[in-house]
């Protein structure tokens, strides 16, 4: 149901959308933005949508009308926004006509691990939004039950992260800004095997035997793993036969995660839905 037409930048949802362009604003409001019709549908289905802003010039387009119908069924407040004002709220050059304000979906680390996820993917200081979004999508694709981002990682609600995840950010529990020492302590107490991808690993990734429950760690694009992971995790390397010095972290993650699930051959219990607070 369409609630109102907006032409003023003083509207509370418009002001909130502007604030959510910054990490500080996202932390303050415990919310983030989702652009585009496909991601908008995923956000509504997650039950976390707070408001839906629609470009009035695009409201009759089939994909946008589909979003409006979905948010109407979910009783989400919907605003028809004047085109220039709507464009000023979007980060993409060619917005698709739908912009959602969504509440924070991250879980406290203890809550996340209490669910006993069999496969946890850890982003250790990843700073490129595209890499982080791809890692979230990969974790979802292989059936991982959780993703944890350590301190120093890019904000998981950064607009580029959300877009790169292609909706997968709504499919699995996440935690962010987690200190490495705290994460290691909880993983150890919960009986997790911890494996990290590192060029100096003594085992080749396809020779190593991965145990359940498992946490798999991928380090920063430039600096690699934090020292604590090198001291505490079992390091595996992906061999290179050409002249490249290394692989992009998201490519390494794809190679390693699919080798893990290949070895497990369906023994991983894929969650039907992500637990939410």
N, C-alpha and C positions, 0 to 999 in steps of 0.2 A: 504493500500500500504506500503510495506517494504521500509524504507528510507535508512538504512545503517546497516552495521555490526560493532559492537563495541568490541574491545579487550583491550582498554586503560582505566585506571581508571581516566584519565584526561579529558575524555569527559564531557561536561557541564551537561548533564542529569545524568550521573553517579555520579558526584560530588554533584549535587543537591539531588539525592536520598540518599546519605550518610548523608548529612546535615539534612535531614528530619527525621532521627532517633531520634533527640533530640527535645524537646519542643521549645528550643531556635531557632533551625533551622527552625522549622515549623512556628514559629511566624515571623521570618525574611523573609521567602519566601512566607508567606501566602499560604502554600500548605501542603499536607500530602501524605502519601503512602497508596496504597491499594494493598494488596496481594491476590492472588487466582483468579481463573477464574470466579466464581459466582459473587464475589464482584466487580471484574473488569467490568463485563457486566453492573452492576448497576451503577458504576461510569461513564461509557461511556454514558449510557442512560440519566444521569443527566445533561450532557452537560458541565461538569467541568473538564474532562480529558485533561491534558496538553501534556503528553507523555506516551507511552506504551513501556516497556522494556520486551522483550521476551527471555527466555532461549533457545538458538539455539538447544540444545539437546532435547527440548520438543516441538519444533515448529510444528511437524507433528502430535502431539497428537490431537484428535478430539476437546477436550474442549478448548485447546490453539488456535487451528486454528479458532475456533468459535469466540474467543476474537479478533483475528487478523482481521477477516472479519468485525466485528462490528466496530473496531477502524478505519479500512480502510474506511468504509462508512461515518464515522464521521470526516474524514480527520485529524485524530490525528497522530502526528509523531510517528512512530514505529521503535524501534531499536532492532536488533537481537544481543544478548549479549553472549559472550563466557561463558560457563557453570560455571566455578569457580568464575569468576567475578560476574555473576548474583547471585550465591549463597551468596556471601559476602554482597550483598545489601539487602537480605531478613532476616527477624527476625524469621521466622518459621523454624523448623528443616527439614521439607519436603515441600519446596515451590512447587507450582503447575505450575510453568512455566510462569506466567504472573505477572508483577509488574507495577502498574500505578502511575504516579505522577498527583495528582488532586488538583485543586485550592480550597482554603478555601471556605466553603459554609455557614459559620455562618453569621447571620444577626445582625445588631444593634438592641438592645431591642425595641426601639421605633418603628422601622420598623416592627418588628415581631408582636407587639401588635396592630399596626395600622390596621392590617389585621383582627382584631376582632376574633381571634380563640376562639371557644366555650370551648375547654378543653385544658389547658396548664399543662404540667407536669414539676415540678421543682425538680431538683437534688440539694440538699443543702449540699455542701461539701462532696459529695460521692468521695471516693478516690480509690476504687477498680475498675480497668478497666473492669473486668468481670461483676460486678454489673452495671456499667454505660452502657456498651454495651447492657446488658439485659434490662435495663430500657428504652433505646432508642427503642429497638425492641418491648417491651410491649406497649410503647406509640403509636408506629406505629400500632400495632395489634389491639388496642381498638379504633383507629380512632382519637386519640388526634391530634390537629392541630399545636402543637409546643412543644418544650422542651427547658427549660432554665437551665443552670448549673451556680450556684453561685460561687463567689470567693472561692478558696480553693478546688474546685473540680478537679478531674483528667482531664487532657487535653482531650477533646472530639476526638482529632485526634491521640491520642495514638494508636499504632498499635493493641493492644489487645482490646481496645474499638471498633475500626472499625471492627475487626473480629467478636467480640461478637454481634455486632448489626446485623450481617448477611444481610447487605445491607440496613437496615432500616434507617441508618444515611442519606441516600440520598432521603428518602421519606417524611421527614417533616422538617419544618424550625427549626433551632436551634440557640441559643445564648449562649455564655459562658463568664466566668469571670465577672459575673454581681454582683455588690454589693447588699446585701440583702435589705438595706434601699431604694435604688433606685428602685429595683423591687417591693417592697411593695407599694411605692408611686405611681408608674405607674399602678399597678393592682388596687389600690383603686380609682385612677382617672378614670380608664376605667370601673369601676363598677363590678369588679370581686368579687365573693365569694371565700375566701381562706380557704382551709381545709388542715390540716397536720396530717400525721399518727404519733401517739405518744402513748406509753404504758400508759401514765397518762391521756389520753383523757377521758372526762366524758361521751361521747357517744360511743356506740358500732357501728362499721362501717356499719352494715346492718340495724340499726335503724335510722341512720342519713338520712336526706333528702337533696340531693345535688342539688344546683341551678345552672342554666346556666346564664352567663359564669362562669367557675370554674377554679381555679388554685389549683392543688393538690401537696403537698410538701412532699418529702421523705428526711430524714436527714442522717447525717454521720453514717457510720457503727458502730463506737464506741461511739462517743459523742452524737449522736442523733441530734435533731434540734438546730439551732442557737437560742439564747434567743429572738431575735426579732420575730421569727415565733411563739414561745410559747406565746408571749404577744399579737400578732396580729391575729393569725389564729384560726379557730375553730378546736379543737383537737379531733380526733376520734381514738379509739383503736380497734385492732383486738384481740378478746378474745382467751386465751389459756386455754385448759382444761387439758393438760398433765403437765409434770414437766419441760418442756423447759422454759427458762427465756424469750426468745424472738425468733423472726423469722428473717431469712436473709432479708435484705432490698429489694432485688429483688422479693422474695416470697411475702412479705408484699405488695409490689407494685402491683403484679399480683392479689392478693386477693381483694385489695381495688379498683383498676381501673375497674376490671370486675364487681364488685358490682355497681359501679357508672353507667356503661353503661347498666347493667341489669335494674336498676331503670329507666333509661331514655328510654329504649325500642325503640331504633331506632330514637329518637328525635334528636340525635346528627348528625349534618351535616358533614359527612366525606369529607375532601377536596380531589379533584381529583388529585391534584399535589401540591407540595410545592412551594410557591412563592420564587423566587431567585432574588438577585440583578443583 
